[in-house]
Amino acid sequence: MTTTESRANRADHQAYIEAVRVALLLEDIRVGDATFNTGTVRSASMTLLPPDDDFDDPWHHTFVSAERVELRWTEEDGWFLLALHAGAGRRLPTIWRAGFGAVLPANEIRAWLAVLLTMPGVSPSQDDGPYRSHQSDDAAFEASLAFYAI
């Protein structure tokens, strides 16, 4: 199979990312619109917005003090949360990885993020990826993404 044929058989990841985004909104996790990259490595990101002042579970100081908090996904590494802090004239990233796969169910991402944003100490980063290579044909992965487009 040529690279062009392989790329043509790739499932769209937008429906999966939107399913996770909706799950977060249902948990009252405020999230901006997702941005998508369909290049060599499929990816997406969405900015998380701090909760309202009357929210029952306020964010941990780690996230409140960050300049920017983003939830990101790549087809190789799966989900991770990025918090950027200012320090010594540059931005210092802190990253937490959801782990355990590239296409986790939306409710698992919702639960992971709800705990992480309020108690990051009890949600350690899972650094067991990457889970796959974008260069390999992976029918099971493509089927997992395609499931959300139904």
Secondary structure by P-SEA (a helix, b strand, c coil): ccaaaaaaacccaaaaaaaaaaaaaaacccccbbbbbccccccbbbbbbbcccccccccccccccccbbbbbbcccccbbbbbbbbcccbbbbbbbbbcccccccaaaaaaaaaaaacccccccccccccccccccccaaaaaaaacccc
